């Protein structure tokens, strides 16, 4: 049975990029193999330096994942920081990781260019991410195209460990990416990749008025209402396709080409489709919030199961490198 792994930072409210890019595919994979789902709160320390905010974001992230279909009976769901082996394996991996490999990481360069502090933690982010994956002998990692390089780095590090310490036997499993070309990158309000770091997200569990306001703020050009518009480069069309039927999506594309319908109408249609789509998830979220101990119980049990898996890998790695 394949082991499928993903992680998400609890550094802000859950948005549709998280949902379609990571969680929805993962929920669908729960019937295909053993799913490992990690709330990567240690990663979040690279951007979140308020302890109360981090605690609240981690809990909210857990609630959101569970509300959106993650089933703790069919997966291992836990906080990264509840499994000390993540940090331990990161150090061991770092001793064989070439600096040049990390210097080529696009995500690091992009985040520094956007004003994030060039900390050692941000630089070493791919090594911790590699530890997250390699610790559980993951076979498959669902990723967007923008995250493919980080998985390639994890594979390169695994190869280096296997060459250095494997003695002819594979010490660490090389994971395979599973990339959805259609949903690899969800555009945000400004047309760039939807990301908390860029402040351009559409939050799944925002209130009705707040969500409508965000949708109405999606950046569009100044094409007059009566003029034809190109649906190919339209953020509105791209987002609407996530929620609409094929016929509804074609109708919006045709209306773009024909002209006579304004961007405001398209935005209202997008809002209504999104609001209706996530109605079941909002209801499930309210049920979870009404059970104060439920989330902590789920995470505690997930951490217990994750530690059992991680210890097997760490015993093998420590023996190979000479620490045990």
C-alpha positions in Angstrom: 0.0 0.0 0.0 1.4 3.4 -1.0 2.2 5.9 1.6 1.1 9.4 0.6 2.3 12.5 2.4 1.6 16.2 2.4 2.0 19.1 4.8 0.5 22.6 5.1 1.7 25.6 7.1 -0.8 26.8 9.8 0.3 30.4 9.2 -3.1 31.9 8.3 -6.6 31.2 7.3 -7.4 28.3 5.0 -7.8 29.5 1.4 -8.9 27.9 -1.9 -5.3 27.5 -3.1 -4.7 25.2 -0.1 -7.9 23.4 -0.7 -7.7 22.6 -4.4 -3.9 22.5 -4.6 -3.3 20.2 -1.6 -6.2 19.1 0.5 -8.9 18.1 -2.0 -6.5 15.7 -3.8 -5.3 14.4 -0.5 -8.9 13.7 0.7 -9.5 11.8 -2.5 -6.3 9.7 -2.0 -7.5 8.4 1.4 -8.9 5.4 -0.4 -5.7 4.8 -2.3 -3.1 4.3 0.4 -2.0 5.4 3.9 -2.1 9.2 4.0 0.2 11.1 6.3 -1.0 14.7 6.8 1.2 17.1 8.7 0.5 20.5 10.2 4.0 21.9 9.7 4.1 24.4 12.6 7.9 24.2 12.7 8.0 25.5 9.1 5.6 28.3 10.1 8.3 29.7 12.5 10.1 31.1 9.5 7.3 33.7 9.1 5.2 33.6 12.3 7.0 35.0 15.4 3.9 35.5 17.6 3.5 32.4 19.8 -0.2 33.0 20.5 -0.9 33.5 16.8 1.0 30.3 16.0 -1.0 28.3 18.6 -4.3 29.7 17.3 -3.4 29.2 13.7 -2.3 25.6 14.3 -5.6 24.8 16.0 -7.6 26.6 13.3 -5.7 24.8 10.6 -6.5 21.4 12.2 -10.2 22.4 12.3 -10.2 23.5 8.7 -8.5 20.3 7.5 -11.0 18.1 9.3 -13.9 20.2 8.1 -12.8 19.8 4.5 -12.8 16.0 4.6 -9.7 14.7 6.2 -10.7 11.6 8.1 -8.5 10.7 11.1 -9.8 7.1 10.9 -8.2 6.8 7.4 -5.0 8.9 7.8 -2.3 9.9 10.3 -2.9 13.6 11.1 -0.7 15.4 13.5 1.4 18.5 14.5 5.0 18.4 13.1 6.4 19.7 16.5 4.8 16.7 18.3 7.3 14.4 16.5 10.9 15.4 17.6 12.4 13.2 14.9 11.6 15.9 12.3 14.2 18.2 13.8 16.6 15.3 14.5 16.5 14.0 10.9 16.9 17.5 9.6 20.3 17.9 11.3 21.5 14.5 10.0 20.4 15.3 6.4 22.0 18.8 6.6 25.4 17.2 7.1 25.3 15.7 3.6 23.3 18.5 1.9 25.4 20.7 -0.4 25.0 24.5 0.1 24.7 24.9 -3.6 21.6 22.7 -3.7 19.9 25.1 -1.2 21.1 28.2 -2.9 19.3 27.2 -6.1 15.9 27.0 -4.3 13.5 29.3 -6.1 11.2 29.6 -3.1 13.9 31.0 -0.9 15.0 33.6 -3.5 11.4 34.6 -4.1 10.5 35.1 -0.4 13.6 37.1 0.3 12.9 39.3 -2.8 9.4 39.9 -1.3 10.9 41.2 2.0 11.1 38.1 4.2 14.1 38.0 6.5 16.9 35.9 5.0 17.2 33.7 8.0 19.1 30.4 8.3 15.7 28.8 8.9 14.3 30.1 5.7 17.4 28.9 3.8 17.3 25.5 5.4 13.5 25.2 4.8 14.0 22.5 2.1 16.0 20.3 4.4 13.3 20.3 7.0 10.8 19.6 4.2 13.0 16.7 3.0 13.0 15.3 6.6 9.2 15.6 6.7 9.0 13.4 3.6 11.8 11.0 4.1 11.0 10.3 7.8 7.9 8.4 6.7 9.3 6.6 3.7 6.7 8.5 1.6 6.0 6.9 -1.8 3.9 9.8 -3.3 3.9 13.5 -2.5 1.1 15.6 -4.1 2.6 18.9 -5.2 1.9 21.9 -7.3 4.4 22.8 -10.1 5.8 25.6 -7.9 6.7 23.0 -5.2 8.2 20.4 -7.5 11.7 21.7 -7.0 11.4 21.2 -3.2 10.5 17.5 -3.8 13.4 17.2 -6.2 15.7 18.6 -3.5 14.3 16.0 -1.1 15.1 13.3 -3.6 18.6 14.6 -4.2 19.2 14.6 -0.4 17.9 11.0 -0.1 20.3 10.0 -2.9 23.2 11.6 -1.1 22.3 9.8 2.1 21.9 6.5 0.3 25.3 7.0 -1.4 27.0 8.0 1.8 25.5 5.5 4.2 23.4 3.0 2.3 26.3 0.5 1.8 24.6 -0.8 -1.4 21.1 -0.8 0.1 18.5 2.0 -0.1 18.5 3.8 3.3 15.8 6.3 2.4 12.9 6.0 0.0 12.9 8.3 -3.0 9.4 9.9 -3.2 7.5 10.4 -6.4 5.6 13.6 -7.2 2.0 13.6 -8.1 1.3 16.9 -10.0 -2.1 18.1 -11.1 -1.4 20.2 -14.1 -4.9 21.8 -14.0 -4.8 22.7 -10.3 -1.0 23.1 -9.7 -1.2 26.9 -9.2 -4.4 28.7 -8.1 -4.3 32.4 -9.0 -5.0 34.9 -6.2 -6.7 38.3 -6.2 -3.8 39.9 -8.2 -3.4 37.1 -10.7 -0.2 35.7 -9.0 -0.1 32.4 -7.2 -2.6 32.4 -4.3 -0.4 32.6 -1.2 -0.7 33.9 2.4 2.7 35.5 1.9 1.3 37.6 -0.9 -1.9 38.6 0.9 -4.0 37.7 -2.2 -6.1 34.8 -0.9 -9.8 33.9 -0.9 -10.5 32.3 2.4 -12.8 29.3 2.5 -14.3 30.1 5.9 -14.6 33.9 5.7 -17.9 35.4 6.5 -20.4 36.1 3.7 -19.8 39.8 3.6 -16.0 39.5 3.9 -15.8 36.9 1.2 -17.9 38.9 -1.2 -15.7 41.9 -0.6 -12.6 39.9 -1.4 -14.0 38.5 -4.5 -15.1 41.9 -5.7 -11.5 43.1 -5.2 -10.0 40.7 -7.7 -7.8 42.7 -10.1 -9.2 43.1 -13.6 -8.2 45.3 -16.5 -10.1 48.4 -17.7 -11.9 46.8 -20.7 -15.3 48.5 -21.1 -18.4 46.4 -20.3 -19.5 46.2 -24.0 -16.1 45.2 -25.3 -14.9 41.5 -25.8 -12.6 40.2 -23.2 -10.0 37.4 -23.4 -11.1 34.4 -21.1 -7.7 32.7 -21.5 -5.9 35.1 -19.2 -8.9 35.9 -16.9 -8.4 35.2 -13.2 -12.2 35.2 -12.8 -12.6 32.4 -15.4 -9.8 30.3 -13.9 -11.3 30.5 -10.4 -14.9 30.0 -11.6 -13.9 26.8 -13.3 -13.0 25.4 -9.9 -16.7 25.6 -8.8 -18.8 25.7 -11.9 -20.1 22.9 -14.2 -18.4 22.6 -17.6 -21.5 24.3 -19.2 -21.4 27.1 -16.7 -17.7 27.7 -17.3 -18.2 27.7 -21.1 -21.0 30.2 -20.7 -18.7 32.6 -18.8 -16.0 32.1 -21.4 -18.5 32.8 -24.2 -19.7 36.0 -22.5 -16.1 37.2 -22.1 -15.6 36.8 -25.9 -18.9 38.4 -26.9 -18.8 41.4 -24.6 -21.8 43.0 -23.0 -21.2 41.6 -19.5 -19.1 43.4 -17.0 -16.5 42.1 -14.6 -18.8 42.9 -11.6 -21.4 40.4 -12.9 -18.7 37.7 -13.3 -17.4 38.4 -9.8 -20.8 38.1 -8.3 -21.3 34.8 -10.1 -17.9 33.6 -8.8 -18.9 34.6 -5.2 -22.2 32.7 -5.3 -20.6 29.6 -6.7 -17.9 29.6 -4.1 -20.3 30.3 -1.2 -22.5 27.4 -2.2 -19.7 25.0 -2.9 -18.3 25.3 0.7 -21.6 25.2 2.5 -21.1 21.5 3.7 -17.6 22.4 4.9 -18.9 25.3 6.9 -21.5 23.1 8.5 -18.9 20.5 9.4 -16.7 23.1 10.9 -19.4 24.3 13.2 -19.9 20.7 14.4 -16.2 20.4 15.2 -16.0 23.7 17.0 -18.9 22.5 19.2 -16.7 19.7 20.5 -13.8 21.4 22.4 -11.7 18.3 23.0 -12.1 16.7 19.6 -9.3 18.4 17.7 -6.7 17.9 20.4 -7.7 14.2 20.8 -7.3 13.7 17.0 -3.8 15.4 16.9 -2.6 13.5 20.0 -3.6 10.2 18.5 -2.0 11.2 15.2 1.2 12.1 16.9 1.3 8.7 18.7 1.0 6.9 15.4 3.4 9.2 13.6 6.1 8.7 16.3 5.8 5.0 15.9 6.5 5.2 12.1 9.3 7.8 12.6 11.1 5.8 15.2 11.5 2.9 12.7 13.2 5.3 10.2 15.3 7.0 12.8 16.6 3.7 14.2 17.6 2.7 10.7 19.2 6.1 10.0 21.0 6.3 13.3 22.5 2.9 13.0 23.6 3.7 9.4 25.4 7.0 10.4 26.9 5.6 13.6 24.7 7.3 16.3 23.3 4.0 17.5 
